[in-house]
Structures are given as structure tokens and as C-alpha cells.
């Protein structure tokens, strides 16, 4: 259903974000405490034009010591995102994301 706006997939052992492209009205995606270990899975979220809020904390993709250190890569993979793990995306964070390879 393309009308879904919020999806809670917390603690579901999710490894992949396949088949999310049809969810064009999705604004919020909570996938904390799962098994997402590939940044390309996060990049699939960039297909969702209305997505503004994500929660990825507790996934193996977060390899850096603090959750904040991982946020630039989230923003790099999902450029339209406005909130990551409960924190607003700032101009400084966007600049840091753009500087990533």
C-alpha cells in the first residue's frame, strides 16, 4: 500500500530494505535494533521522496563509536532526510555528509 506513512520495524531482525520503493508516502521509518549491515540498504531509502525521519541506531552499519559519528553517512545516503535517530539534521551535518567520499 503506497499510503503507509510510518513504518515501525524495530527489533525484527531486518537485514534488507528491499521492496520499499512502492511506499512513496512513507515519511518515517524506524528500523532500530535490526541487522542492517550494508550502507546500500540505507541508500534504498533515498527512493522515497517524502521520507524525512529515520531511526537506524542498533544496526551493524553503525560501526563508529557514537551514533552521532555515523549520521553523516546516513545523510549522504538519504539526502532529503531531516531527522536521524531523533536529532534534526543541521547545516553542519549536511556539510560533513557532502564531504564524504
Backbone atoms as SQL, in Angstrom:
CREATE TABLE atoms (id INTEGER PRIMARY KEY, chain TEXT, resi INTEGER, resn TEXT, atom TEXT, x REAL, y REAL, z REAL);
INSERT INTO atoms VALUES
  (1, 'A', 1, 'UNK', 'N', 0.841, -1.180, 0.000),
  (2, 'A', 1, 'UNK', 'CA', 0.000, 0.000, 0.000),
  (3, 'A', 1, 'UNK', 'C', 0.883, 1.239, 0.000),
  (4, 'A', 2, 'UNK', 'N', 0.735, 2.080, -0.971),
  (5, 'A', 2, 'UNK', 'CA', 1.534, 3.284, -1.087),
  (6, 'A', 2, 'UNK', 'C', 1.120, 4.379, -0.131),
  (7, 'A', 3, 'UNK', 'N', 0.104, 4.131, 0.710),
  (8, 'A', 3, 'UNK', 'CA', -0.399, 5.153, 1.616),
  (9, 'A', 3, 'UNK', 'C', 0.238, 5.106, 2.996),
  (10, 'A', 4, 'UNK', 'N', 1.061, 4.101, 3.256),
  (11, 'A', 4, 'UNK', 'CA', 1.714, 3.974, 4.556),
  (12, 'A', 4, 'UNK', 'C', 2.599, 5.193, 4.805),
  (13, 'A', 5, 'UNK', 'N', 2.464, 5.810, 5.983),
  (14, 'A', 5, 'UNK', 'CA', 3.252, 7.000, 6.303),
  (15, 'A', 5, 'UNK', 'C', 4.333, 6.743, 7.347),
  (16, 'A', 6, 'UNK', 'N', 4.080, 5.809, 8.261),
  (17, 'A', 6, 'UNK', 'CA', 5.046, 5.485, 9.314),
  (18, 'A', 6, 'UNK', 'C', 5.203, 3.975, 9.357),
  (19, 'A', 7, 'UNK', 'N', 6.438, 3.500, 9.386),
  (20, 'A', 7, 'UNK', 'CA', 6.681, 2.063, 9.469),
  (21, 'A', 7, 'UNK', 'C', 7.630, 1.787, 10.627),
  (22, 'A', 8, 'UNK', 'N', 7.143, 1.000, 11.591),
  (23, 'A', 8, 'UNK', 'CA', 7.950, 0.600, 12.746),
  (24, 'A', 8, 'UNK', 'C', 8.415, -0.835, 12.531),
  (25, 'A', 9, 'UNK', 'N', 9.695, -1.014, 12.303),
  (26, 'A', 9, 'UNK', 'CA', 10.272, -2.345, 12.127),
  (27, 'A', 9, 'UNK', 'C', 11.365, -2.576, 13.164),
  (28, 'A', 10, 'UNK', 'N', 11.148, -2.091, 14.363),
  (29, 'A', 10, 'UNK', 'CA', 12.131, -2.180, 15.438),
  (30, 'A', 10, 'UNK', 'C', 12.213, -3.619, 15.952),
  (31, 'A', 11, 'UNK', 'N', 13.438, -4.096, 16.202),
  (32, 'A', 11, 'UNK', 'CA', 13.675, -5.431, 16.777),
  (33, 'A', 11, 'UNK', 'C', 13.055, -6.553, 15.947),
  (34, 'A', 12, 'UNK', 'N', 13.212, -6.489, 14.622),
  (35, 'A', 12, 'UNK', 'CA', 12.631, -7.504, 13.748),
  (36, 'A', 12, 'UNK', 'C', 13.661, -8.320, 12.968),
  (37, 'A', 13, 'UNK', 'N', 14.925, -8.176, 13.279),
  (38, 'A', 13, 'UNK', 'CA', 15.994, -8.892, 12.592),
  (39, 'A', 13, 'UNK', 'C', 16.033, -8.584, 11.094),
  (40, 'A', 14, 'UNK', 'N', 15.608, -7.376, 10.729),
  (41, 'A', 14, 'UNK', 'CA', 15.616, -6.941, 9.333),
  (42, 'A', 14, 'UNK', 'C', 17.056, -6.757, 8.877),
  (43, 'A', 15, 'UNK', 'N', 17.403, -7.348, 7.735),
  (44, 'A', 15, 'UNK', 'CA', 18.734, -7.205, 7.158),
  (45, 'A', 15, 'UNK', 'C', 18.722, -6.361, 5.887),
  (46, 'A', 16, 'UNK', 'N', 17.582, -6.364, 5.195),
  (47, 'A', 16, 'UNK', 'CA', 17.492, -5.689, 3.894),
  (48, 'A', 16, 'UNK', 'C', 16.256, -4.804, 3.846),
  (49, 'A', 17, 'UNK', 'N', 16.340, -3.755, 3.055),
  (50, 'A', 17, 'UNK', 'CA', 15.213, -2.848, 2.876),
  (51, 'A', 17, 'UNK', 'C', 14.672, -2.956, 1.451),
  (52, 'A', 18, 'UNK', 'N', 14.560, -4.188, 0.978),
  (53, 'A', 18, 'UNK', 'CA', 14.005, -4.415, -0.355),
  (54, 'A', 18, 'UNK', 'C', 12.520, -4.064, -0.365),
  (55, 'A', 19, 'UNK', 'N', 12.015, -3.767, -1.517),
  (56, 'A', 19, 'UNK', 'CA', 10.576, -3.534, -1.729),
  (57, 'A', 19, 'UNK', 'C', 10.012, -2.343, -0.975),
  (58, 'A', 20, 'UNK', 'N', 10.834, -1.339, -0.675),
  (59, 'A', 20, 'UNK', 'CA', 10.271, -0.147, -0.040),
  (60, 'A', 20, 'UNK', 'C', 9.903, 0.929, -1.065),
  (61, 'A', 21, 'UNK', 'N', 10.375, 0.782, -2.290),
  (62, 'A', 21, 'UNK', 'CA', 10.116, 1.794, -3.327),
  (63, 'A', 21, 'UNK', 'C', 8.630, 2.117, -3.507),
  (64, 'A', 22, 'UNK', 'N', 7.713, 1.136, -3.421),
  (65, 'A', 22, 'UNK', 'CA', 6.285, 1.475, -3.595),
  (66, 'A', 22, 'UNK', 'C', 5.713, 2.337, -2.458),
  (67, 'A', 23, 'UNK', 'N', 6.420, 2.464, -1.356),
  (68, 'A', 23, 'UNK', 'CA', 5.909, 3.202, -0.194),
  (69, 'A', 23, 'UNK', 'C', 6.223, 4.693, -0.321),
  (70, 'A', 24, 'UNK', 'N', 5.768, 5.299, -1.400),
  (71, 'A', 24, 'UNK', 'CA', 6.132, 6.680, -1.724),
  (72, 'A', 24, 'UNK', 'C', 5.620, 7.720, -0.737),
  (73, 'A', 25, 'UNK', 'N', 4.630, 7.402, 0.058),
  (74, 'A', 25, 'UNK', 'CA', 4.103, 8.356, 1.039),
  (75, 'A', 25, 'UNK', 'C', 4.757, 8.186, 2.409),
  (76, 'A', 26, 'UNK', 'N', 5.688, 7.241, 2.524),
  (77, 'A', 26, 'UNK', 'CA', 6.345, 6.982, 3.802),
  (78, 'A', 26, 'UNK', 'C', 7.130, 8.215, 4.241),
  (79, 'A', 27, 'UNK', 'N', 6.858, 8.687, 5.454),
  (80, 'A', 27, 'UNK', 'CA', 7.565, 9.856, 5.982),
  (81, 'A', 27, 'UNK', 'C', 8.524, 9.473, 7.094),
  (82, 'A', 28, 'UNK', 'N', 8.245, 8.352, 7.776),
  (83, 'A', 28, 'UNK', 'CA', 9.011, 7.948, 8.945),
  (84, 'A', 28, 'UNK', 'C', 9.306, 6.458, 8.876),
  (85, 'A', 29, 'UNK', 'N', 10.578, 6.103, 9.063),
  (86, 'A', 29, 'UNK', 'CA', 10.975, 4.696, 9.046),
  (87, 'A', 29, 'UNK', 'C', 11.829, 4.404, 10.272),
  (88, 'A', 30, 'UNK', 'N', 11.308, 3.578, 11.159),
  (89, 'A', 30, 'UNK', 'CA', 12.035, 3.159, 12.355),
  (90, 'A', 30, 'UNK', 'C', 12.529, 1.732, 12.161),
  (91, 'A', 31, 'UNK', 'N', 13.819, 1.546, 12.005),
  (92, 'A', 31, 'UNK', 'CA', 14.403, 0.209, 11.845),
  (93, 'A', 31, 'UNK', 'C', 15.574, 0.019, 12.808),
  (94, 'A', 32, 'UNK', 'N', 15.422, 0.543, 14.019),
  (95, 'A', 32, 'UNK', 'CA', 16.486, 0.385, 15.005),
  (96, 'A', 32, 'UNK', 'C', 16.535, -1.052, 15.508),
  (97, 'A', 33, 'UNK', 'N', 17.708, -1.424, 16.024),
  (98, 'A', 33, 'UNK', 'CA', 17.928, -2.749, 16.610),
  (99, 'A', 33, 'UNK', 'C', 17.573, -3.880, 15.656),
  (100, 'A', 34, 'UNK', 'N', 18.093, -3.768, 14.446),
  (101, 'A', 34, 'UNK', 'CA', 17.928, -4.819, 13.452),
  (102, 'A', 34, 'UNK', 'C', 19.302, -5.291, 12.994),
  (103, 'A', 35, 'UNK', 'N', 19.382, -5.859, 11.810),
  (104, 'A', 35, 'UNK', 'CA', 20.639, -6.432, 11.313),
  (105, 'A', 35, 'UNK', 'C', 21.111, -5.797, 10.013),
  (106, 'A', 36, 'UNK', 'N', 20.811, -4.526, 9.816),
  (107, 'A', 36, 'UNK', 'CA', 21.230, -3.846, 8.593),
  (108, 'A', 36, 'UNK', 'C', 22.727, -3.567, 8.700),
  (109, 'A', 37, 'UNK', 'N', 23.488, -4.161, 7.782),
  (110, 'A', 37, 'UNK', 'CA', 24.942, -4.037, 7.868),
  (111, 'A', 37, 'UNK', 'C', 25.579, -3.484, 6.601),
  (112, 'A', 38, 'UNK', 'N', 24.750, -3.059, 5.640),
  (113, 'A', 38, 'UNK', 'CA', 25.257, -2.575, 4.362),
  (114, 'A', 38, 'UNK', 'C', 24.660, -1.190, 4.090),
  (115, 'A', 39, 'UNK', 'N', 25.512, -0.216, 3.818),
  (116, 'A', 39, 'UNK', 'CA', 25.036, 1.147, 3.555),
  (117, 'A', 39, 'UNK', 'C', 24.177, 1.220, 2.308),
  (118, 'A', 40, 'UNK', 'N', 24.315, 0.279, 1.395),
  (119, 'A', 40, 'UNK', 'CA', 23.471, 0.275, 0.196),
  (120, 'A', 40, 'UNK', 'C', 22.011, 0.024, 0.556),
  (121, 'A', 41, 'UNK', 'N', 21.763, -0.674, 1.656),
  (122, 'A', 41, 'UNK', 'CA', 20.380, -0.859, 2.127),
  (123, 'A', 41, 'UNK', 'C', 19.808, 0.480, 2.577),
  (124, 'A', 42, 'UNK', 'N', 20.615, 1.271, 3.267),
  (125, 'A', 42, 'UNK', 'CA', 20.190, 2.597, 3.702),
  (126, 'A', 42, 'UNK', 'C', 19.919, 3.481, 2.482),
  (127, 'A', 43, 'UNK', 'N', 20.764, 3.373, 1.470),
  (128, 'A', 43, 'UNK', 'CA', 20.611, 4.175, 0.253),
  (129, 'A', 43, 'UNK', 'C', 19.282, 3.918, -0.448),
  (130, 'A', 44, 'UNK', 'N', 18.707, 2.740, -0.279),
  (131, 'A', 44, 'UNK', 'CA', 17.403, 2.436, -0.897),
  (132, 'A', 44, 'UNK', 'C', 16.332, 3.400, -0.408),
  (133, 'A', 45, 'UNK', 'N', 16.512, 3.953, 0.776),
  (134, 'A', 45, 'UNK', 'CA', 15.546, 4.902, 1.333),
  (135, 'A', 45, 'UNK', 'C', 15.503, 6.202, 0.537),
  (136, 'A', 46, 'UNK', 'N', 16.550, 6.492, -0.214),
  (137, 'A', 46, 'UNK', 'CA', 16.578, 7.740, -0.982),
  (138, 'A', 46, 'UNK', 'C', 15.544, 7.744, -2.098),
  (139, 'A', 47, 'UNK', 'N', 14.967, 6.581, -2.417),
  (140, 'A', 47, 'UNK', 'CA', 13.906, 6.479, -3.429),
  (141, 'A', 47, 'UNK', 'C', 12.593, 7.062, -2.929),
  (142, 'A', 48, 'UNK', 'N', 12.496, 7.284, -1.619),
  (143, 'A', 48, 'UNK', 'CA', 11.249, 7.733, -1.003),
  (144, 'A', 48, 'UNK', 'C', 11.275, 9.243, -0.802),
  (145, 'A', 49, 'UNK', 'N', 10.636, 9.962, -1.702),
  (146, 'A', 49, 'UNK', 'CA', 10.706, 11.425, -1.723),
  (147, 'A', 49, 'UNK', 'C', 10.159, 12.077, -0.452),
  (148, 'A', 50, 'UNK', 'N', 9.162, 11.452, 0.200),
  (149, 'A', 50, 'UNK', 'CA', 8.539, 12.055, 1.380),
  (150, 'A', 50, 'UNK', 'C', 9.202, 11.651, 2.697),
  (151, 'A', 51, 'UNK', 'N', 10.186, 10.749, 2.637),
  (152, 'A', 51, 'UNK', 'CA', 10.826, 10.268, 3.863),
  (153, 'A', 51, 'UNK', 'C', 11.638, 11.387, 4.513),
  (154, 'A', 52, 'UNK', 'N', 11.297, 11.705, 5.762),
  (155, 'A', 52, 'UNK', 'CA', 12.003, 12.787, 6.453),
  (156, 'A', 52, 'UNK', 'C', 12.654, 12.322, 7.753),
  (157, 'A', 53, 'UNK', 'N', 12.206, 11.181, 8.293),
  (158, 'A', 53, 'UNK', 'CA', 12.673, 10.743, 9.606),
  (159, 'A', 53, 'UNK', 'C', 13.064, 9.270, 9.571),
  (160, 'A', 54, 'UNK', 'N', 14.287, 8.979, 10.044),
  (161, 'A', 54, 'UNK', 'CA', 14.728, 7.577, 10.131),
  (162, 'A', 54, 'UNK', 'C', 15.370, 7.317, 11.487),
  (163, 'A', 55, 'UNK', 'N', 15.321, 6.071, 11.875),
  (164, 'A', 55, 'UNK', 'CA', 15.947, 5.620, 13.117),
  (165, 'A', 55, 'UNK', 'C', 16.710, 4.342, 12.787),
  (166, 'A', 56, 'UNK', 'N', 18.051, 4.411, 12.805),
  (167, 'A', 56, 'UNK', 'CA', 18.896, 3.272, 12.458),
  (168, 'A', 56, 'UNK', 'C', 19.750, 2.768, 13.616),
  (169, 'A', 57, 'UNK', 'N', 19.680, 3.426, 14.762),
  (170, 'A', 57, 'UNK', 'CA', 20.532, 3.048, 15.886),
  (171, 'A', 57, 'UNK', 'C', 20.349, 1.565, 16.221),
  (172, 'A', 58, 'UNK', 'N', 21.447, 0.906, 16.601),
  (173, 'A', 58, 'UNK', 'CA', 21.373, -0.506, 16.970),
  (174, 'A', 58, 'UNK', 'C', 21.509, -1.460, 15.800),
  (175, 'A', 59, 'UNK', 'N', 21.982, -0.967, 14.656),
  (176, 'A', 59, 'UNK', 'CA', 22.242, -1.803, 13.493),
  (177, 'A', 59, 'UNK', 'C', 23.754, -1.915, 13.276),
  (178, 'A', 60, 'UNK', 'N', 24.207, -3.029, 12.688),
  (179, 'A', 60, 'UNK', 'CA', 25.653, -3.209, 12.458),
  (180, 'A', 60, 'UNK', 'C', 26.286, -2.153, 11.546),
  (181, 'A', 61, 'UNK', 'N', 25.486, -1.414, 10.757),
  (182, 'A', 61, 'UNK', 'CA', 26.079, -0.360, 9.924),
  (183, 'A', 61, 'UNK', 'C', 26.708, 0.727, 10.770),
  (184, 'A', 62, 'UNK', 'N', 26.246, 0.881, 12.000),
  (185, 'A', 62, 'UNK', 'CA', 26.827, 1.876, 12.896),
  (186, 'A', 62, 'UNK', 'C', 28.088, 1.289, 13.521),
  (187, 'A', 63, 'UNK', 'N', 29.197, 1.474, 12.813),
  (188, 'A', 63, 'UNK', 'CA', 30.468, 0.899, 13.263),
  (189, 'A', 63, 'UNK', 'C', 31.312, 1.893, 14.058),
  (190, 'A', 64, 'UNK', 'N', 30.998, 3.181, 13.961),
  (191, 'A', 64, 'UNK', 'CA', 31.765, 4.188, 14.682),
  (192, 'A', 64, 'UNK', 'C', 31.298, 4.258, 16.137),
  (193, 'A', 65, 'UNK', 'N', 32.162, 4.728, 17.051),
  (194, 'A', 65, 'UNK', 'CA', 31.884, 4.647, 18.494),
  (195, 'A', 65, 'UNK', 'C', 30.576, 5.277, 18.970),
  (196, 'A', 66, 'UNK', 'N', 30.199, 6.435, 18.409),
  (197, 'A', 66, 'UNK', 'CA', 28.945, 7.049, 18.848),
  (198, 'A', 66, 'UNK', 'C', 27.969, 7.103, 17.681),
  (199, 'A', 67, 'UNK', 'N', 26.684, 7.113, 17.999),
  (200, 'A', 67, 'UNK', 'CA', 25.682, 7.160, 16.923),
  (201, 'A', 67, 'UNK', 'C', 25.857, 8.411, 16.077),
  (202, 'A', 68, 'UNK', 'N', 26.231, 9.529, 16.721),
  (203, 'A', 68, 'UNK', 'CA', 26.398, 10.789, 16.005),
  (204, 'A', 68, 'UNK', 'C', 27.469, 10.711, 14.918),
  (205, 'A', 69, 'UNK', 'N', 28.504, 9.937, 15.154),
  (206, 'A', 69, 'UNK', 'CA', 29.585, 9.810, 14.172),
  (207, 'A', 69, 'UNK', 'C', 29.128, 9.090, 12.909),
  (208, 'A', 70, 'UNK', 'N', 28.035, 8.358, 13.000),
  (209, 'A', 70, 'UNK', 'CA', 27.504, 7.627, 11.851),
  (210, 'A', 70, 'UNK', 'C', 26.511, 8.445, 11.030),
  (211, 'A', 71, 'UNK', 'N', 25.997, 9.518, 11.605),
  (212, 'A', 71, 'UNK', 'CA', 24.957, 10.302, 10.937),
  (213, 'A', 71, 'UNK', 'C', 25.355, 10.901, 9.598),
  (214, 'A', 72, 'UNK', 'N', 26.603, 11.385, 9.414),
  (215, 'A', 72, 'UNK', 'CA', 26.941, 11.938, 8.095),
  (216, 'A', 72, 'UNK', 'C', 26.723, 10.933, 6.964),
  (217, 'A', 73, 'UNK', 'N', 27.019, 9.658, 7.213),
  (218, 'A', 73, 'UNK', 'CA', 26.818, 8.659, 6.168),
  (219, 'A', 73, 'UNK', 'C', 25.329, 8.436, 5.904),
  (220, 'A', 74, 'UNK', 'N', 24.513, 8.494, 6.943),
  (221, 'A', 74, 'UNK', 'CA', 23.059, 8.371, 6.747),
  (222, 'A', 74, 'UNK', 'C', 22.576, 9.507, 5.850),
  (223, 'A', 75, 'UNK', 'N', 23.011, 10.727, 6.144),
  (224, 'A', 75, 'UNK', 'CA', 22.605, 11.890, 5.356),
  (225, 'A', 75, 'UNK', 'C', 23.146, 11.783, 3.934),
  (226, 'A', 76, 'UNK', 'N', 24.344, 11.264, 3.792),
  (227, 'A', 76, 'UNK', 'CA', 24.936, 11.072, 2.458),
  (228, 'A', 76, 'UNK', 'C', 24.089, 10.102, 1.624),
  (229, 'A', 77, 'UNK', 'N', 23.611, 9.047, 2.269),
  (230, 'A', 77, 'UNK', 'CA', 22.832, 8.023, 1.561),
  (231, 'A', 77, 'UNK', 'C', 21.373, 8.423, 1.348),
  (232, 'A', 78, 'UNK', 'N', 20.835, 9.282, 2.229),
  (233, 'A', 78, 'UNK', 'CA', 19.440, 9.738, 2.120),
  (234, 'A', 78, 'UNK', 'C', 19.447, 11.270, 2.182),
  (235, 'A', 79, 'UNK', 'N', 19.770, 11.943, 1.079),
  (236, 'A', 79, 'UNK', 'CA', 19.980, 13.399, 1.087),
  (237, 'A', 79, 'UNK', 'C', 18.791, 14.229, 1.578),
  (238, 'A', 80, 'UNK', 'N', 17.573, 13.771, 1.393),
  (239, 'A', 80, 'UNK', 'CA', 16.402, 14.568, 1.781),
  (240, 'A', 80, 'UNK', 'C', 16.031, 14.433, 3.253),
  (241, 'A', 81, 'UNK', 'N', 16.753, 13.603, 3.985),
  (242, 'A', 81, 'UNK', 'CA', 16.385, 13.303, 5.372),
  (243, 'A', 81, 'UNK', 'C', 16.485, 14.561, 6.239),
  (244, 'A', 82, 'UNK', 'N', 15.583, 14.685, 7.216),
  (245, 'A', 82, 'UNK', 'CA', 15.575, 15.854, 8.098),
  (246, 'A', 82, 'UNK', 'C', 15.865, 15.489, 9.555),
  (247, 'A', 83, 'UNK', 'N', 15.570, 14.227, 9.932),
  (248, 'A', 83, 'UNK', 'CA', 15.796, 13.783, 11.298),
  (249, 'A', 83, 'UNK', 'C', 16.418, 12.391, 11.285),
  (250, 'A', 84, 'UNK', 'N', 17.525, 12.216, 12.010),
  (251, 'A', 84, 'UNK', 'CA', 18.200, 10.923, 12.117),
  (252, 'A', 84, 'UNK', 'C', 18.305, 10.565, 13.595),
  (253, 'A', 85, 'UNK', 'N', 17.798, 9.409, 13.961),
  (254, 'A', 85, 'UNK', 'CA', 17.880, 8.919, 15.348),
  (255, 'A', 85, 'UNK', 'C', 17.392, 9.960, 16.352),
  (256, 'A', 86, 'UNK', 'N', 16.345, 10.681, 15.985),
  (257, 'A', 86, 'UNK', 'CA', 15.747, 11.654, 16.893),
  (258, 'A', 86, 'UNK', 'C', 16.377, 13.033, 16.883),
  (259, 'A', 87, 'UNK', 'N', 17.421, 13.241, 16.088),
  (260, 'A', 87, 'UNK', 'CA', 18.097, 14.542, 16.037),
  (261, 'A', 87, 'UNK', 'C', 17.878, 15.205, 14.680),
  (262, 'A', 88, 'UNK', 'N', 17.643, 16.511, 14.709),
  (263, 'A', 88, 'UNK', 'CA', 17.473, 17.261, 13.466),
  (264, 'A', 88, 'UNK', 'C', 18.798, 17.299, 12.696),
  (265, 'A', 89, 'UNK', 'N', 18.693, 17.205, 11.377),
  (266, 'A', 89, 'UNK', 'CA', 19.878, 17.305, 10.526),
  (267, 'A', 89, 'UNK', 'C', 20.217, 18.783, 10.367),
  (268, 'A', 90, 'UNK', 'N', 21.395, 19.162, 10.816),
  (269, 'A', 90, 'UNK', 'CA', 21.843, 20.556, 10.775),
  (270, 'A', 90, 'UNK', 'C', 22.620, 20.837, 9.487),
  (271, 'A', 91, 'UNK', 'N', 22.858, 22.104, 9.221),
  (272, 'A', 91, 'UNK', 'CA', 23.663, 22.503, 8.065),
  (273, 'A', 91, 'UNK', 'C', 25.074, 21.938, 8.189),
  (274, 'A', 92, 'UNK', 'N', 25.605, 21.936, 9.401),
  (275, 'A', 92, 'UNK', 'CA', 26.956, 21.398, 9.623),
  (276, 'A', 92, 'UNK', 'C', 26.999, 19.900, 9.313),
  (277, 'A', 93, 'UNK', 'N', 25.965, 19.188, 9.713),
  (278, 'A', 93, 'UNK', 'CA', 25.904, 17.750, 9.428),
  (279, 'A', 93, 'UNK', 'C', 25.798, 17.507, 7.925),
  (280, 'A', 94, 'UNK', 'N', 24.995, 18.325, 7.242),
  (281, 'A', 94, 'UNK', 'CA', 24.885, 18.194, 5.778),
  (282, 'A', 94, 'UNK', 'C', 26.238, 18.438, 5.104),
  (283, 'A', 95, 'UNK', 'N', 26.975, 19.435, 5.589),
  (284, 'A', 95, 'UNK', 'CA', 28.294, 19.741, 5.020),
  (285, 'A', 95, 'UNK', 'C', 29.243, 18.571, 5.230),
  (286, 'A', 96, 'UNK', 'N', 29.178, 17.979, 6.423),
  (287, 'A', 96, 'UNK', 'CA', 30.017, 16.822, 6.719),
  (288, 'A', 96, 'UNK', 'C', 29.667, 15.648, 5.800),
  (289, 'A', 97, 'UNK', 'N', 28.375, 15.456, 5.548),
  (290, 'A', 97, 'UNK', 'CA', 27.913, 14.380, 4.662),
  (291, 'A', 97, 'UNK', 'C', 28.399, 14.588, 3.248),
  (292, 'A', 98, 'UNK', 'N', 28.333, 15.831, 2.781),
  (293, 'A', 98, 'UNK', 'CA', 28.749, 16.151, 1.408),
  (294, 'A', 98, 'UNK', 'C', 30.249, 15.966, 1.228),
  (295, 'A', 99, 'UNK', 'N', 31.012, 16.077, 2.309),
  (296, 'A', 99, 'UNK', 'CA', 32.465, 15.927, 2.245),
  (297, 'A', 99, 'UNK', 'C', 32.900, 14.459, 2.178),
  (298, 'A', 100, 'UNK', 'N', 31.986, 13.548, 2.468),
  (299, 'A', 100, 'UNK', 'CA', 32.325, 12.117, 2.433),
  (300, 'A', 100, 'UNK', 'C', 32.531, 11.652, 1.007),
  (301, 'A', 101, 'UNK', 'N', 33.371, 10.656, 0.848),
  (302, 'A', 101, 'UNK', 'CA', 33.619, 10.068, -0.485),
  (303, 'A', 101, 'UNK', 'C', 32.457, 9.214, -0.886);
